[in-house]
Amino acid sequence: MEAARVDQGFDARLRSAAQAFAEGRRGEARAGALELSRQVVGDPLALQRLAELLSHIGDHDLALALYRQAAALVGEDSRALYNLSAALIATGRHDEARRVLDRVIALDPTDGDAWHNRATLRTATEDDNDIEALAAALERMGQGPAAIPLGFALAKELEDLGRHGEAFAALSTAAGRRRARLSYRVETDLAMMDQLAAVFDRAWAEDGCQGAPGEPILVLGLPRTGSTLTDRILAAHSQVDSLGEIPDFALAMMRLAGEGPRETLVQRAAAIDPAALGAAYQDRLAGYEAAGPRLVDKTPSNFLNLGLILKSLPGAKVVHLRRDPVDACYAIYKTLFRMGYPYSYDLEDLGRYYAGYHRLMAHWRALFPGRILDVAYEDLTADQEGQTRRLLAGCGLTFEPACLDFHRAAAPAATASAVQVRQPLHSRSVGAGRRLAGLEPLRAVLNREGVPC
């Protein structure tokens, strides 16, 4: 049966909605997408394209509904089912997602991403694991791209079973394959961090320019250190809405910095009027049309922009997640990121990047004493209520018991922690990196760079 086709204006209207989203006009983008959702019934390709945009906008429930329609129209199509599984994971329907991924793998056993996503949805046991199937699939794949997610999946399941030596060997192989496909040089990132510290100095911080009013909450740090967990705790509060990981501060900064060579971006950013930057950022947040009076921007990489954030938004609350350096690096190393974090697949790169981040955060604290609330992942897992009360107080919020039951919230989660944040808080991963002999090269790098570990 031939699928119904949308009219010829669909592409133009979809591009218009996407452009509005890119420019921070979220309400306009969502309105356009909603209008299109009433017109694409019967066209599976259009349904999936629109669902992808809705996922970026943050309307994961409607995106899921459209992906369901598309999958129903095309039947046993592995790509449509894979897209459906991703939407199910984001909305917390993990059991259904696993069943859908079973169908994807049956249809296309070479889909490494499907194998990897399925492995993340449950803890493998001796009676329920895919280790033999994963090993066989890896043997069939050889050195192709699918071997990377398959290797990460195998490492995860072996670790679940306590076979740590085998797990680390599989992980190292998979990470090495991923690193070999990247042209990344950690020296570029380190030079940029050094430039940030040199340009955003005490004279800049104390030049008398004032920022804009407003009290957004920014949660930042390195990935896999508890930022999504902290975001969910805050979002469980009745006065708070989370916007998730959003690029809006960086986009507002780049627009005001103007055109110019990449090499001069930091200097151009330092010349921006802080009040104009703070206002531009908050205008972008208003475009989300979130209901809560307090909004959370949980973008880990905002630690790079922290000087500008603190100067342009003197009322902002900044929560920085810290974690034991070895545990943090190990958690990053064993995560297969779809985009970003290219330093994460090599222990030398990872250790040097962590050291650069560590130095830059010390610089921001020295420039803006008392403005950064440091929250240690280990403290949060050891004293959930005490640290939750401290977190809320630091953000100017009263304590609410619902913040202790963050894992019960139905709000979507589309980060690498989408599964973990739907579980009660636990400390099982504390100290995980210290039990692995394979991380000795990482410890050597951290020690050489002066990071206490």
Secondary structure by P-SEA (a helix, b strand, c coil): ccccccccaaaaaaaaaaaaaaacaaaaaaaaaaaaaacccccaaaaaaaaaaaaaacaaaaaaaaaaaaaaaacccaaaaaaaaaaaaaacaaaaaaaaaaaaaaacccaaaaaaaaaacccccccccaaaaaaaaaaaaccccaaaaaaaaaaaaaaaacaaaaaaaaaaaaaaaaaaaccccaaaaaaaaaaaaaaaccccccccbbbbbbbbbbbbccccccaaaaaaaaaacccbbbccccaaaaaaaaaaaccccccaaaaaaaaccaaaaaaaaaaaaaaaccccccccccccccccaaaaaaaacccbbbbbbbccaaaaaaaaaaccccccccccccaaaaaaaaaaaaaaaaaaaaaccccbbbbbaaaaaacaaaaaaaaaaaacccccccccccccccccccccccccccccccccccccccccccaaaaaaaaaaacccc
